[in-house]
């Protein structure tokens, strides 16, 4: 599920017959639960809205889902190899990695 850029993952507890969910693309902990699919969707959105309201009341910035910045630590040989490939293709290292990941993830 997705709402306002936040993504929720859901699990079903068969014994309790209830859905449990958690927002997975942030550091803060935001959870929700319901016993129907419709209720789950509603509770997910309410939890996000409550979280955003809580942050606003405290004057804090809410945790944003992914900034688009990623720090990687690579083996020096791999780093050299992808750098050389990017230059051979006349691309920046950043653009080469973005394109390679895009091909792999599509």
The 8 nearest C-alpha neighbors of each residue, nearest first, counted from 0:
[[1, 7, 6, 2, 8, 40, 5, 43],
 [0, 2, 6, 5, 4, 7, 3, 44],
 [1, 3, 5, 4, 44, 6, 0, 47],
 [4, 2, 5, 1, 47, 6, 44, 48],
 [3, 5, 2, 1, 64, 6, 63, 24],
 [4, 6, 2, 1, 3, 64, 24, 22],
 [7, 5, 1, 22, 0, 23, 24, 4],
 [6, 8, 22, 0, 21, 23, 1, 20],
 [9, 7, 20, 21, 22, 23, 6, 0],
 [8, 10, 20, 19, 7, 18, 21, 11],
 [11, 9, 19, 18, 20, 12, 8, 17],
 [10, 12, 18, 13, 17, 19, 9, 16],
 [13, 11, 17, 16, 15, 14, 18, 10],
 [14, 12, 16, 15, 11, 17, 18, 10],
 [13, 15, 16, 12, 17, 11, 18, 34],
 [14, 16, 17, 12, 13, 11, 18, 34],
 [17, 15, 13, 12, 14, 34, 18, 11],
 [18, 16, 34, 12, 15, 33, 11, 19],
 [17, 19, 11, 33, 32, 10, 34, 12],
 [20, 18, 32, 10, 9, 31, 11, 17],
 [21, 19, 9, 31, 8, 30, 32, 10],
 [20, 22, 30, 7, 8, 29, 23, 31],
 [21, 23, 7, 6, 29, 24, 30, 8],
 [22, 24, 7, 25, 6, 21, 8, 5],
 [25, 23, 64, 6, 22, 5, 65, 26],
 [24, 26, 64, 27, 23, 62, 63, 22],
 [25, 27, 28, 62, 24, 23, 64, 63],
 [28, 26, 25, 29, 62, 22, 61, 24],
 [27, 29, 26, 30, 22, 21, 25, 23],
 [30, 28, 22, 21, 27, 46, 31, 50],
 [31, 29, 21, 20, 22, 28, 46, 32],
 [30, 32, 20, 43, 42, 19, 21, 46],
 [33, 31, 19, 18, 20, 39, 42, 17],
 [34, 32, 39, 18, 38, 35, 17, 19],
 [33, 35, 17, 18, 16, 38, 36, 39],
 [36, 34, 38, 37, 33, 39, 18, 17],
 [35, 37, 39, 38, 40, 34, 33, 18],
 [38, 36, 40, 39, 35, 41, 33, 34],
 [39, 37, 41, 35, 36, 33, 40, 42],
 [38, 40, 33, 36, 42, 37, 41, 32],
 [39, 41, 43, 37, 38, 42, 36, 44],
 [42, 40, 38, 44, 39, 43, 45, 37],
 [43, 41, 45, 39, 44, 40, 31, 46],
 [44, 42, 40, 46, 41, 45, 31, 39],
 [43, 45, 47, 41, 46, 42, 48, 40],
 [44, 46, 42, 48, 47, 43, 49, 41],
 [47, 45, 49, 43, 44, 48, 42, 50],
 [46, 48, 50, 44, 49, 45, 51, 43],
 [47, 49, 45, 51, 50, 46, 52, 44],
 [50, 48, 46, 52, 47, 51, 45, 53],
 [49, 51, 47, 53, 48, 52, 46, 54],
 [50, 52, 48, 54, 53, 49, 47, 55],
 [53, 51, 55, 49, 54, 50, 48, 56],
 [54, 52, 50, 56, 55, 51, 49, 57],
 [55, 53, 59, 51, 57, 52, 56, 61],
 [54, 56, 58, 52, 57, 53, 59, 51],
 [57, 55, 53, 54, 58, 52, 59, 51],
 [56, 58, 54, 55, 59, 53, 52, 60],
 [57, 59, 55, 56, 54, 60, 53, 61],
 [60, 58, 54, 57, 55, 61, 56, 53],
 [59, 61, 54, 62, 58, 55, 63, 51],
 [62, 60, 54, 63, 59, 51, 50, 55],
 [61, 63, 25, 60, 64, 27, 26, 65],
 [64, 62, 65, 61, 25, 66, 5, 4],
 [63, 65, 24, 25, 5, 4, 62, 66],
 [66, 64, 67, 63, 24, 25, 68, 62],
 [65, 67, 68, 64, 63, 69, 62, 25],
 [68, 66, 65, 69, 64, 70, 63, 97],
 [67, 69, 66, 70, 65, 71, 93, 64],
 [70, 68, 71, 67, 66, 65, 72, 93],
 [69, 71, 68, 72, 73, 67, 93, 66],
 [72, 70, 73, 69, 74, 68, 78, 96],
 [71, 73, 70, 74, 75, 78, 69, 77],
 [74, 72, 78, 75, 71, 77, 76, 79],
 [73, 75, 77, 76, 78, 72, 79, 71],
 [76, 74, 78, 77, 73, 79, 80, 72],
 [77, 75, 79, 78, 74, 80, 73, 81],
 [78, 76, 80, 74, 79, 75, 81, 73],
 [77, 79, 75, 76, 80, 81, 73, 82],
 [78, 80, 82, 76, 77, 81, 75, 83],
 [81, 79, 77, 83, 82, 78, 76, 84],
 [80, 82, 84, 83, 78, 79, 85, 77],
 [81, 83, 79, 85, 80, 84, 92, 78],
 [82, 84, 86, 80, 81, 85, 79, 87],
 [85, 83, 81, 87, 86, 82, 80, 88],
 [84, 86, 90, 82, 88, 83, 87, 92],
 [87, 85, 89, 83, 88, 84, 90, 82],
 [88, 86, 84, 89, 85, 83, 90, 82],
 [87, 89, 85, 86, 90, 84, 95, 83],
 [90, 88, 86, 87, 85, 91, 84, 95],
 [91, 89, 85, 88, 86, 95, 94, 92],
 [90, 92, 94, 93, 85, 95, 86, 89],
 [91, 93, 95, 85, 94, 82, 96, 90],
 [92, 94, 96, 91, 95, 97, 90, 85],
 [95, 93, 97, 91, 96, 92, 98, 90],
 [94, 96, 92, 98, 93, 97, 85, 90],
 [97, 95, 99, 93, 98, 94, 100, 92],
 [98, 96, 94, 100, 95, 99, 101, 93],
 [97, 99, 101, 95, 96, 100, 94, 102],
 [100, 98, 96, 102, 101, 97, 95, 103],
 [101, 99, 103, 97, 102, 98, 104, 96],
 [100, 102, 98, 104, 99, 103, 97, 105],
 [101, 103, 99, 100, 105, 104, 98, 97],
 [102, 104, 100, 101, 105, 99, 98, 97],
 [105, 103, 101, 102, 100, 99, 98, 97],
 [104, 102, 103, 101, 100, 99, 98, 97]]
